[in-house]
C-alpha cells in the first residue's frame, strides 16, 4: 500500500480517460481537478490509495524524487552538508582507523577550529556519518540533512484545550464575518482561562499555526464564498482551438453603457441589452441583437435566427458548436429544441468563468470602449470615468439609432481592424476561409417556426391559450373536431416567440412537418409585445386589482353576488335580501363594537389622569366630561373633551 509520504502535490493520474492533477493535500484528503480545467474535487486519502490499488485510477506522473539531488535541498541544508563533509573527508584522508576514538578525536578538534564550528560533533556521530558516506559509494547527497522535517509534529496541548481551539476556529474564524486571527485568539484565551487557569493558555503563535494548517481552499471558501475559492485556486486551463470558420461560436449577453429614449415620447427608457454571437476562428460578429429586455433564451434565439439565416449578409451561416453560459436561460428547452433541429452542439462554460468564452467577453469591452462611451447619454463603465457627466440630461438615442451606429462601427472599424489574436483583419480572414469551407444557410421564415418556446396545450373552440393570451385559427378548429371524432384530447405543441406574441405556430400532429399559424385574439395588444413586457403588465394589473378590491371593501364581492342572484330569479329574492341584510347587520355591529372600544379607552385615560392629579394640592384641576349627542341620537358624533384650568 502506498504511504502518505508517496503522495505529493503535482502528482497526476488518469480516471475514466480524464487526466487530473493533485493541487493540495491535508491530513485526511486530497484536492484535485482536471488538468484542462474544471470543477474542484475532494477525495479521502484512504479512498485514493484504494483506487490506486484497485487500478481504478492510474498514476501518470509523480513529482516526488526519492533520492536527494543538489537542486532539491535548501540553503540551510547545504551549509549543514558542507559541515559534515569537512569532518568525514578529513578523517578518511588522514586516518586509516575510522573506528579508533584515539585517532579520530584530534582530527575532529582540528576541523572544528578550521571551520569555526562552536558545537563540534562527537566521535560516535562522525563515525556514523562516515559509515553512511562509505556505504553510498561516497555520494555527498547521502549526508544531506532533512531540516524541514525535524521537530515534534504532534500536538502537545491537552485534548480539551485542542477542542476549544478547534471549536472557535470553526465557528468564529471559518465564516463570512471573517474575524481576524487575533480576535479568535482572544476568544480562545478567555475560554481556556476560565476553565483551566492562566498557566494553560496557549500562545498566539500556536493558534496561528493551527490556522495555517487549514486547507487554503477551505479557508477561502468558508470566509469568501465558493465562487472566490474557485476563482483563486483554479488556473485558466486549456483553451479550445478553432481550425476553421463556423466551427465554434461563443454566445453571450451584456448590458450596454448608454441610456435609450422612447422614439415617441423622448423619455428615458433605460440601458439596452446586447446579445452577441462571435466566430472563434475569425473573430467576426455573425449576429448582434439589441433589445430593451434582459438577455434570455428569447434574445439568444433571435440572434441564432439572424446568424443561421445569413441575414447578416457578409458573415453568418450554420455552425457546429456554440459555447454559452451555464445559466438556466441558455440551457432552456427552446434553445435545446432549436439546436437539435439545426444540428448545433451546445457546450456550457463553468459558472461565471470568462475563460470558457474569452473572445465574446473581450468584444463587449471593446464595443463599450471604442463606441458606446463616445455616444450621448453614455453611463460609462464606472463612476470614476463618468465624473460629473449627466447621462439622463444628454440621452437622445433611440433603439433604432443605437442599432444603426453599432452596425456601422462593425462594418467600417471592427471587422477591418487588425486583430492581435491572429494578426489579421477579421473580414479578410473570413473572406479567405470561405473559399475552402462552404457555408450553409436556411430561410429565416423556416427558422422562425422552431426558434420559439414550446408549450403543450389543448385546443378549445379553435383557440390555444398560453400566459393568459389566446390565439385562434380555423385550421385548429378542424383539428380539434378531428380529435373529438377519435375520442382523443386535442393536445398540441404550441411554438411561442417570446419577443413577439402577435402570432404562434402549432405543429400538426398528423404531419410533423406542417406548422399551423394562429393569430392573436387581441392583435392590437399582442403585436410586437414581448413576454417580458406582458408579465410586467400582468403584475401591474394584479396590483391594481388588489387596490380596487380594498377600496370596495371586504364584503363588496359577496354583496354583489347576492344582488346578482336577487335579479336573476324572483323565487330567490327573499333569501337574497336576508343574506344582504345579514352582511350589513354584521358590518354595523362590528362598527359599533369598534366605537365602543374607543370610548372605553378614552374613559380609562381620563380616570388615570384624575388619579395622578389628586396629590397635587397647589393645582386646581377640573375634569369636565362633555357628551354631545346629535339630534338623531347617533353615537357617531359623540365627542369627549378634557379641560385643564
C-alpha positions as CSV (number, residue, x, y, z in Angstrom):
1,X,0.0,0.0,0.0
2,X,1.2,3.5,-0.8
3,X,2.1,5.6,2.2
4,X,1.0,9.2,2.8
5,X,4.6,10.4,2.0
6,X,4.4,9.0,-1.5
7,X,1.5,11.3,-2.4
8,X,2.6,14.8,-3.4
9,X,1.2,18.0,-4.8
10,X,1.5,18.0,-8.6
11,X,1.0,14.2,-9.0
12,X,-1.1,13.4,-12.0
13,X,-3.4,10.4,-12.5
14,X,-6.0,9.3,-15.0
15,X,-9.6,8.3,-14.3
16,X,-12.1,7.3,-16.9
17,X,-9.8,8.7,-19.6
18,X,-9.6,12.2,-18.0
19,X,-6.3,13.5,-16.6
20,X,-6.3,15.0,-13.1
21,X,-3.7,16.8,-11.0
22,X,-3.4,16.9,-7.2
23,X,-3.4,20.5,-6.2
24,X,-3.4,20.2,-2.3
25,X,-3.0,17.6,0.4
26,X,-4.1,17.8,4.0
27,X,-4.3,15.4,6.9
28,X,-7.1,13.3,5.5
29,X,-7.9,14.2,2.0
30,X,-6.6,15.4,-1.4
31,X,-7.9,18.2,-3.6
32,X,-7.7,17.6,-7.3
33,X,-9.1,18.9,-10.6
34,X,-8.9,18.2,-14.3
35,X,-5.6,19.2,-16.0
36,X,-7.5,21.0,-18.7
37,X,-9.6,22.9,-16.1
38,X,-13.0,22.3,-14.5
39,X,-14.6,21.6,-11.2
40,X,-12.6,21.2,-8.0
41,X,-12.9,17.7,-6.4
42,X,-12.0,16.3,-3.0
43,X,-11.2,12.7,-2.1
44,X,-10.2,11.0,1.2
45,X,-6.6,9.8,1.2
46,X,-7.6,6.2,2.0
47,X,-10.0,6.1,-0.9
48,X,-7.3,7.5,-3.2
49,X,-4.9,4.7,-2.1
50,X,-7.6,2.1,-2.6
51,X,-8.4,3.3,-6.1
52,X,-4.7,3.1,-7.0
53,X,-4.5,-0.5,-5.6
54,X,-7.7,-1.5,-7.5
55,X,-6.3,0.2,-10.6
56,X,-9.4,2.3,-11.0
57,X,-7.1,5.2,-11.4
58,X,-3.6,5.0,-12.9
59,X,-0.7,7.3,-12.0
60,X,0.7,9.3,-14.9
61,X,3.4,11.3,-13.2
62,X,4.7,11.6,-9.6
63,X,6.6,14.7,-8.6
64,X,8.4,13.1,-5.7
65,X,12.1,12.5,-6.2
66,X,13.2,9.7,-3.9
67,X,17.0,10.3,-3.9
68,X,18.2,13.7,-2.9
69,X,19.7,16.0,-5.5
70,X,21.5,19.3,-5.2
71,X,18.5,21.1,-6.7
72,X,16.0,20.0,-4.0
73,X,17.9,20.9,-0.8
74,X,17.6,24.2,0.9
75,X,20.4,26.7,1.5
76,X,20.4,25.8,5.2
77,X,20.7,22.1,4.4
78,X,23.5,22.9,2.0
79,X,25.5,24.5,4.8
80,X,25.0,21.5,7.1
81,X,26.0,19.2,4.3
82,X,29.3,21.1,3.8
83,X,30.0,20.9,7.5
84,X,29.5,17.2,7.6
85,X,31.7,16.6,4.6
86,X,34.6,18.6,6.2
87,X,34.6,16.2,9.1
88,X,34.1,13.0,7.1
89,X,36.6,13.7,4.3
90,X,39.3,14.9,6.7
91,X,39.0,11.8,8.9
92,X,39.1,9.4,5.9
93,X,42.0,11.3,4.3
94,X,44.3,11.4,7.4
95,X,43.4,8.3,9.3
96,X,43.1,4.7,8.4
97,X,41.5,3.9,11.7
98,X,38.0,5.3,11.4
99,X,36.7,3.3,14.3
100,X,39.5,4.4,16.6
101,X,38.5,7.2,19.0
102,X,42.1,7.9,19.8
103,X,42.9,8.7,16.2
104,X,39.7,10.5,15.2
105,X,39.1,12.9,18.1
106,X,42.2,15.1,17.4
107,X,41.0,15.4,13.8
108,X,37.5,16.5,14.9
109,X,39.0,19.2,17.1
110,X,41.3,20.4,14.3
111,X,38.4,20.6,11.8
112,X,36.1,22.4,14.2
113,X,38.8,25.1,14.7
114,X,39.3,25.4,11.0
115,X,35.7,25.9,10.1
116,X,35.0,27.7,13.4
117,X,32.4,25.2,14.5
118,X,31.3,26.1,18.0
119,X,29.5,22.8,18.5
120,X,31.7,20.0,17.1
121,X,30.1,16.6,16.7
122,X,31.1,13.7,18.9
123,X,33.2,10.7,17.9
124,X,30.2,8.4,17.5
125,X,28.4,11.0,15.3
126,X,31.3,11.3,12.9
127,X,31.7,7.5,12.8
128,X,28.0,7.2,11.9
129,X,28.5,9.8,9.1
130,X,31.5,8.0,7.7
131,X,29.6,4.7,7.6
132,X,26.7,6.3,5.7
133,X,29.1,8.1,3.3
134,X,31.1,4.9,2.5
135,X,28.0,2.7,2.1
136,X,26.6,5.2,-0.5
137,X,29.8,4.9,-2.6
138,X,30.9,8.3,-1.3
139,X,27.8,10.2,-2.6
140,X,27.8,13.6,-0.8
141,X,24.0,13.7,-1.0
142,X,23.8,10.8,1.4
143,X,24.8,13.2,4.2
144,X,22.3,15.9,3.2
145,X,20.1,16.6,6.3
146,X,16.3,16.9,6.2
147,X,16.0,20.0,8.4
148,X,12.4,20.7,7.2
149,X,11.1,17.5,8.8
150,X,12.8,18.0,12.2
151,X,10.9,18.6,15.4
152,X,7.9,17.2,17.0
153,X,5.0,17.4,14.6
154,X,2.4,16.2,17.1
155,X,0.1,18.4,19.1
156,X,1.3,18.7,22.7
157,X,-1.7,20.6,24.2
158,X,-4.3,19.0,26.4
159,X,-7.1,17.4,24.2
160,X,-9.7,19.6,26.0
161,X,-7.8,22.7,25.1
162,X,-7.4,21.5,21.5
163,X,-11.2,21.0,21.4
164,X,-11.7,24.6,22.4
165,X,-9.3,25.8,19.8
166,X,-11.0,23.8,17.1
167,X,-14.4,25.0,18.1
168,X,-13.5,28.7,17.9
169,X,-11.6,28.4,14.7
170,X,-14.6,26.5,13.1
171,X,-17.3,28.9,14.5
172,X,-15.6,32.2,14.7
173,X,-12.8,32.2,12.0
174,X,-14.3,30.0,9.2
175,X,-17.3,32.1,8.4
176,X,-18.4,35.1,6.3
177,X,-17.9,37.5,9.2
178,X,-14.1,37.0,8.7
179,X,-12.8,37.8,12.2
180,X,-9.1,38.2,12.4
181,X,-6.8,35.6,13.9
182,X,-6.1,37.9,16.8
183,X,-9.8,38.2,17.6
184,X,-10.2,34.4,17.6
185,X,-7.2,34.1,19.9
186,X,-8.8,36.4,22.4
187,X,-11.9,34.2,22.5
188,X,-9.8,31.1,23.0
189,X,-7.7,32.9,25.6
190,X,-10.9,33.8,27.7
191,X,-12.4,30.3,27.5
192,X,-9.1,28.5,28.5
193,X,-8.5,30.9,31.3
194,X,-12.0,30.3,32.8
195,X,-11.8,26.5,32.6
196,X,-8.1,25.7,33.3
197,X,-6.3,28.8,34.5
198,X,-3.8,31.2,33.1
199,X,-0.9,28.7,33.1
200,X,-2.6,26.6,30.4
201,X,-3.4,29.4,27.9
202,X,-1.7,28.6,24.5
203,X,0.4,31.2,22.8
204,X,-1.0,33.3,19.9
205,X,1.6,31.7,17.7
206,X,0.1,28.3,18.5
207,X,-3.3,29.5,17.3
208,X,-1.8,30.9,14.1
209,X,-0.1,27.6,13.4
210,X,-3.5,25.8,13.7
211,X,-5.0,28.3,11.2
212,X,-2.0,27.8,8.9
213,X,-2.8,24.0,8.9
214,X,-6.2,24.6,7.3
215,X,-6.5,23.8,3.6
216,X,-6.3,27.2,1.8
217,X,-9.2,26.3,-0.5
218,X,-11.4,25.5,2.5
219,X,-10.3,28.8,4.2
220,X,-11.2,30.8,1.1
221,X,-14.5,29.0,0.6
222,X,-15.7,29.5,4.1
223,X,-14.6,33.1,4.5
224,X,-15.2,34.5,1.0
225,X,-17.6,32.1,-0.7
226,X,-17.4,29.2,-3.2
227,X,-17.0,31.4,-6.3
228,X,-14.0,33.3,-4.9
229,X,-12.4,29.9,-3.9
230,X,-12.9,28.5,-7.4
231,X,-11.5,31.7,-8.9
232,X,-8.5,31.7,-6.7
233,X,-7.5,28.1,-6.8
234,X,-8.3,27.3,-10.4
235,X,-5.8,28.0,-13.2
236,X,-7.1,29.4,-16.5
237,X,-6.8,25.9,-18.0
238,X,-6.5,24.9,-21.6
239,X,-8.4,26.8,-24.3
240,X,-10.2,25.2,-27.2
241,X,-8.7,26.0,-30.7
242,X,-10.8,26.6,-33.7
243,X,-9.3,25.5,-37.0
244,X,-11.9,27.0,-39.4
245,X,-14.8,29.5,-39.6
246,X,-18.1,28.5,-38.1
247,X,-16.6,25.6,-36.2
248,X,-17.1,27.2,-32.8
249,X,-19.2,30.1,-31.8
250,X,-19.2,32.0,-28.5
251,X,-22.5,33.4,-27.3
252,X,-23.2,35.9,-24.5
253,X,-25.3,38.9,-23.5
254,X,-24.3,42.1,-21.7
255,X,-25.9,45.4,-20.7
256,X,-24.6,48.4,-22.7
257,X,-23.3,51.6,-21.1
258,X,-25.8,54.0,-22.7
259,X,-29.3,55.3,-22.0
260,X,-32.0,54.9,-24.6
261,X,-35.1,57.1,-25.0
262,X,-38.5,56.3,-26.4
263,X,-38.9,57.3,-30.0
264,X,-42.3,58.8,-29.4
265,X,-42.2,60.5,-26.0
266,X,-38.5,61.1,-25.7
267,X,-38.5,59.8,-22.1
268,X,-35.5,57.7,-20.9
269,X,-36.3,54.0,-21.1
270,X,-33.1,52.7,-19.5
271,X,-30.0,50.8,-20.6
272,X,-30.4,48.3,-23.5
273,X,-29.1,44.7,-23.6
274,X,-26.9,43.3,-26.3
275,X,-26.7,39.6,-27.4
276,X,-23.7,38.7,-29.4
277,X,-22.5,35.6,-31.4
278,X,-18.8,35.7,-32.4
279,X,-16.9,33.3,-34.6
280,X,-14.0,32.0,-32.6
281,X,-11.7,31.4,-35.6
282,X,-12.0,34.7,-37.5
283,X,-13.4,36.9,-34.6
284,X,-16.2,38.1,-36.9
285,X,-19.5,39.0,-35.4
286,X,-22.1,36.8,-37.1
287,X,-25.1,38.2,-35.1
288,X,-25.7,41.1,-32.7
289,X,-29.2,41.8,-31.3
290,X,-30.1,44.9,-29.2
291,X,-33.3,44.8,-27.0
292,X,-34.7,46.5,-24.0
293,X,-35.5,43.2,-22.3
294,X,-32.7,41.3,-20.4
295,X,-30.7,38.7,-22.3
296,X,-32.5,35.4,-22.2
297,X,-33.4,32.3,-24.3
298,X,-35.6,34.6,-26.4
299,X,-32.9,37.1,-27.3
300,X,-30.5,34.2,-27.9
301,X,-33.0,32.6,-30.3
302,X,-33.4,35.8,-32.2
303,X,-29.6,36.1,-32.6
304,X,-29.5,32.5,-33.8
305,X,-32.1,33.1,-36.4
306,X,-30.2,36.1,-37.8
307,X,-26.9,34.2,-37.8
308,X,-28.0,31.0,-39.5
309,X,-30.3,32.7,-42.0
310,X,-27.4,34.7,-43.4
311,X,-29.3,37.9,-42.8
312,X,-26.0,39.4,-41.6
313,X,-25.2,39.3,-45.4
314,X,-21.4,39.3,-45.1
315,X,-20.9,37.0,-42.1
316,X,-23.1,34.2,-40.9
317,X,-24.2,30.6,-41.6
318,X,-24.8,27.3,-39.9
319,X,-22.1,26.5,-37.3
320,X,-21.1,23.3,-35.4
321,X,-20.6,24.2,-31.8
322,X,-22.0,27.0,-29.6
323,X,-20.4,27.9,-26.2
324,X,-22.7,29.5,-23.8
325,X,-23.1,30.2,-20.1
326,X,-24.4,27.6,-17.7
327,X,-27.4,29.7,-16.9
328,X,-31.0,28.5,-17.0
329,X,-31.9,30.8,-19.8
330,X,-29.2,29.5,-22.2
331,X,-30.0,25.8,-21.4
332,X,-33.8,26.1,-21.8
333,X,-35.9,23.6,-23.7
334,X,-36.4,26.2,-26.5
335,X,-32.7,26.6,-27.2
336,X,-32.1,22.9,-27.0
337,X,-35.0,22.3,-29.3
338,X,-33.6,24.8,-31.9
339,X,-30.1,23.3,-31.7
340,X,-31.4,19.8,-32.1
341,X,-33.3,20.8,-35.2
342,X,-30.3,22.5,-36.8
343,X,-27.6,20.0,-35.6
344,X,-25.8,22.5,-33.4
345,X,-23.9,21.1,-30.4
346,X,-24.1,23.1,-27.1
347,X,-21.1,23.4,-24.8
348,X,-21.5,25.1,-21.4
349,X,-18.8,27.1,-19.7
350,X,-18.2,27.0,-16.0
351,X,-20.4,29.4,-14.0
352,X,-19.1,33.0,-14.0
353,X,-15.9,31.8,-15.8
354,X,-14.9,34.2,-18.6
355,X,-12.1,31.8,-19.7
356,X,-14.6,29.5,-21.3
357,X,-15.6,32.2,-23.8
358,X,-12.9,34.9,-23.6
359,X,-13.5,36.4,-27.1
360,X,-17.1,37.4,-26.7
361,X,-16.3,38.8,-23.2
362,X,-13.5,40.8,-24.7
363,X,-15.7,42.1,-27.6
364,X,-18.2,43.7,-25.2
365,X,-15.3,45.6,-23.6
366,X,-14.0,46.8,-26.9
367,X,-17.5,47.8,-28.1
368,X,-18.1,50.0,-25.0
369,X,-14.7,51.5,-25.0
370,X,-14.4,52.3,-28.7
371,X,-18.0,53.3,-29.5
372,X,-20.6,53.3,-26.7
373,X,-18.7,55.5,-24.3
374,X,-18.5,58.2,-27.0
375,X,-22.3,58.3,-27.6
376,X,-24.5,60.9,-26.0
377,X,-26.2,59.6,-22.9
378,X,-23.4,57.1,-22.0
379,X,-23.2,55.9,-18.5
380,X,-19.5,54.9,-18.8
381,X,-18.3,51.7,-17.1
382,X,-17.7,53.2,-13.6
383,X,-18.4,56.3,-11.5
384,X,-14.8,57.5,-11.8
385,X,-14.9,57.6,-15.6
386,X,-18.4,59.2,-15.5
387,X,-17.4,62.0,-13.2
388,X,-20.0,64.9,-13.4
389,X,-21.4,63.8,-16.7
390,X,-25.3,63.9,-16.6
391,X,-26.3,60.8,-18.6
392,X,-30.0,61.4,-18.3
393,X,-29.6,65.0,-19.5
394,X,-27.8,64.2,-22.7
395,X,-29.7,60.9,-23.5
396,X,-31.2,61.2,-27.0
397,X,-30.6,58.0,-28.9
398,X,-33.5,55.6,-29.7
399,X,-33.0,51.8,-30.0
400,X,-33.0,52.2,-33.8
401,X,-30.3,54.9,-33.6
402,X,-28.1,52.7,-31.4
403,X,-28.6,49.7,-33.7
404,X,-27.5,51.8,-36.7
405,X,-24.4,53.1,-35.0
406,X,-23.3,49.6,-33.9
407,X,-23.8,48.2,-37.4
408,X,-21.8,51.0,-38.9
409,X,-19.0,50.5,-36.4
410,X,-18.8,46.8,-37.0
411,X,-18.7,47.2,-40.8
412,X,-16.2,50.1,-41.0
413,X,-14.0,49.7,-38.0
414,X,-14.1,46.4,-36.1
415,X,-14.1,43.9,-39.0
416,X,-11.4,45.9,-40.8
417,X,-9.0,46.4,-37.8
418,X,-6.0,44.0,-37.4
419,X,-6.9,41.6,-34.5
420,X,-4.0,40.9,-32.2
421,X,-5.2,37.4,-31.6
422,X,-4.4,36.1,-35.1
423,X,-2.8,39.2,-36.6
424,X,-5.3,39.7,-39.4
425,X,-8.4,41.7,-40.1
426,X,-11.4,39.5,-39.2
427,X,-13.2,40.4,-42.5
428,X,-10.2,39.4,-44.6
429,X,-9.6,36.1,-42.7
430,X,-13.3,35.2,-43.2
431,X,-13.1,36.0,-46.9
432,X,-10.1,33.8,-47.4
433,X,-11.6,30.9,-45.4
434,X,-14.9,30.9,-47.1
435,X,-13.3,29.6,-50.3
436,X,-12.3,26.3,-48.6
437,X,-15.4,25.9,-46.3
438,X,-18.8,26.4,-48.0
439,X,-21.5,28.0,-45.8
440,X,-25.0,26.6,-45.3
441,X,-27.9,28.9,-44.6
442,X,-31.7,28.4,-44.1
443,X,-34.6,30.7,-44.8
444,X,-35.4,32.9,-41.8
445,X,-39.1,32.0,-42.2
446,X,-38.3,28.4,-41.7
447,X,-36.1,29.1,-38.7
448,X,-38.8,31.3,-37.2
449,X,-41.1,28.4,-36.7
450,X,-38.6,26.5,-34.5
451,X,-36.8,29.4,-32.7
452,X,-39.6,29.5,-30.1
453,X,-40.6,28.4,-26.7
454,X,-42.6,25.2,-26.9
455,X,-45.7,24.6,-24.7
456,X,-48.2,21.7,-24.7
457,X,-51.8,23.0,-24.7
458,X,-55.3,21.8,-25.6
459,X,-57.4,23.3,-28.4
460,X,-60.6,24.9,-27.2
461,X,-63.0,26.2,-29.8
462,X,-60.2,26.7,-32.3
463,X,-58.1,28.6,-29.8
464,X,-55.0,27.9,-27.7
465,X,-54.0,29.7,-24.5
466,X,-50.6,30.5,-23.2
467,X,-49.7,33.0,-20.4
468,X,-53.4,34.2,-20.4
469,X,-53.2,35.1,-24.1
470,X,-55.2,33.4,-26.8
471,X,-54.5,32.7,-30.5
472,X,-57.1,31.3,-33.0
473,X,-57.1,29.5,-36.3
474,X,-59.9,27.9,-38.4
475,X,-57.5,25.1,-39.1
476,X,-57.2,24.5,-35.4
477,X,-61.0,24.2,-35.2
478,X,-60.9,21.4,-37.8
479,X,-58.0,19.7,-36.0
480,X,-60.0,19.9,-32.7
481,X,-63.0,18.3,-34.3
482,X,-60.9,15.5,-35.8
483,X,-59.6,14.8,-32.3
484,X,-63.1,14.7,-30.9
485,X,-64.3,12.2,-33.5
486,X,-61.4,9.9,-32.4
487,X,-62.2,10.4,-28.7
488,X,-58.7,11.8,-28.1
489,X,-57.9,15.1,-26.2
490,X,-56.9,17.8,-28.6
491,X,-53.4,18.5,-27.2
492,X,-50.8,20.0,-29.4
493,X,-47.3,21.7,-29.3
494,X,-47.5,25.5,-29.4
495,X,-44.4,27.4,-30.5
496,X,-44.3,30.9,-29.0
497,X,-41.9,33.7,-29.9
498,X,-41.1,35.4,-26.6
499,X,-40.0,38.6,-28.5
500,X,-43.3,38.9,-30.5
501,X,-46.6,37.5,-29.1
502,X,-48.6,38.5,-32.2
503,X,-48.7,35.0,-33.6
504,X,-47.8,31.4,-32.7
505,X,-47.3,28.2,-34.6
506,X,-48.8,24.8,-33.8
507,X,-47.2,21.7,-35.1
508,X,-49.8,19.5,-36.8
509,X,-49.6,16.1,-35.0
510,X,-50.9,14.3,-38.1
511,X,-48.0,15.6,-40.2
512,X,-45.0,16.8,-38.2
513,X,-43.5,18.9,-41.0
514,X,-46.6,21.1,-41.1
515,X,-46.9,24.2,-38.8
516,X,-50.3,26.0,-38.5
517,X,-50.2,29.7,-37.9
518,X,-52.6,31.1,-35.2
519,X,-53.1,34.8,-34.8
520,X,-53.8,36.7,-31.6
521,X,-57.3,37.3,-30.5
522,X,-56.3,40.8,-29.5
523,X,-53.8,41.8,-32.2
524,X,-53.6,45.5,-31.1
525,X,-52.3,44.4,-27.7
526,X,-50.1,41.4,-28.7
527,X,-48.4,42.5,-31.9
528,X,-44.8,43.4,-31.2
529,X,-45.3,42.6,-27.5
530,X,-42.6,40.6,-25.7
531,X,-43.3,38.1,-23.0
532,X,-41.2,40.1,-20.6
533,X,-43.4,43.2,-21.1
534,X,-46.6,41.1,-20.9
535,X,-45.6,39.7,-17.5
536,X,-44.8,43.2,-16.1
537,X,-48.3,44.4,-17.3
538,X,-49.9,41.4,-15.6
539,X,-48.2,42.2,-12.4
540,X,-49.3,45.8,-12.5
541,X,-52.9,44.8,-13.2
542,X,-52.8,42.3,-10.3
543,X,-51.6,45.1,-8.0
544,X,-54.3,47.4,-9.4
545,X,-56.9,44.8,-8.7
546,X,-55.9,44.5,-5.1
547,X,-56.2,48.3,-4.8
548,X,-59.7,48.2,-6.3
549,X,-60.9,45.4,-4.0
550,X,-59.5,47.3,-1.0
551,X,-61.4,50.4,-2.0
552,X,-64.7,48.5,-2.5
553,X,-64.5,46.8,1.0
554,X,-64.0,43.2,2.1
555,X,-67.7,42.3,1.5
556,X,-68.1,44.0,-1.8
557,X,-67.9,40.9,-3.9
558,X,-70.2,38.9,-1.6
559,X,-72.9,41.6,-1.6
560,X,-72.6,41.9,-5.4
561,X,-73.0,38.2,-5.7
562,X,-76.3,38.1,-3.7
563,X,-77.7,41.2,-5.6
564,X,-77.0,39.4,-8.8
565,X,-78.9,36.3,-7.6
566,X,-81.7,38.6,-6.5
567,X,-82.0,40.0,-10.0
568,X,-81.8,36.5,-11.7
569,X,-84.7,34.8,-10.0
570,X,-87.7,36.1,-8.1
571,X,-88.1,32.9,-6.2
572,X,-84.7,33.5,-4.5
573,X,-85.4,37.2,-3.9
574,X,-86.4,36.9,-0.3
575,X,-83.4,34.7,0.5
576,X,-81.0,37.1,-1.2
577,X,-82.4,40.0,0.8
578,X,-81.9,38.2,4.0
579,X,-78.3,37.4,3.1
580,X,-77.6,41.0,2.2
581,X,-79.2,42.2,5.5
582,X,-77.1,39.7,7.4
583,X,-73.9,41.1,5.9
584,X,-74.9,44.7,6.5
585,X,-76.0,43.9,10.1
586,X,-72.7,42.2,10.7
587,X,-70.8,45.3,9.4
588,X,-73.0,47.6,11.6
589,X,-72.3,45.5,14.8
590,X,-68.6,45.5,14.0
591,X,-68.6,49.2,13.6
592,X,-70.5,49.8,16.9
593,X,-68.2,47.4,18.8
594,X,-65.1,49.3,17.5
595,X,-66.6,52.6,18.5
596,X,-67.5,51.4,22.0
597,X,-64.0,50.1,22.5
598,X,-62.6,53.5,21.6
599,X,-64.8,55.2,24.1
600,X,-63.8,52.8,26.9
601,X,-60.1,53.5,26.2
602,X,-60.7,57.3,26.3
603,X,-62.6,57.0,29.7
604,X,-59.7,55.0,31.2
605,X,-57.2,57.6,30.1
606,X,-59.3,60.4,31.8
607,X,-59.6,58.3,35.1
608,X,-55.8,57.8,35.1
609,X,-55.2,61.5,34.7
610,X,-57.6,62.3,37.6
611,X,-55.7,59.9,39.9
612,X,-52.4,61.5,39.1
613,X,-53.7,65.0,39.9
614,X,-55.2,64.2,43.4
615,X,-51.9,64.5,45.4
616,X,-51.2,67.9,43.9
617,X,-52.7,70.4,46.5
618,X,-51.5,73.5,44.7
619,X,-53.1,72.8,41.4
620,X,-56.8,73.2,40.7
621,X,-57.9,70.7,38.1
622,X,-61.3,70.4,36.9
623,X,-62.2,67.4,34.8
624,X,-65.1,68.0,32.6
625,X,-66.7,65.3,30.6
626,X,-69.0,66.5,27.9
627,X,-71.0,64.2,25.8
628,X,-72.6,65.9,22.8
629,X,-75.1,63.8,21.0
630,X,-76.6,64.7,17.7
631,X,-80.3,65.0,17.2
632,X,-80.7,61.6,15.8
633,X,-79.2,60.0,18.9
634,X,-76.4,58.5,16.8
635,X,-73.1,57.7,18.6
636,X,-71.1,58.6,15.5
637,X,-70.7,62.2,16.6
638,X,-70.1,61.7,20.3
639,X,-67.0,63.6,21.5
640,X,-65.1,63.8,24.7
641,X,-63.2,66.9,25.9
642,X,-60.8,67.1,28.8
643,X,-60.0,70.7,30.0
644,X,-57.3,71.8,32.4
645,X,-57.9,75.2,34.2
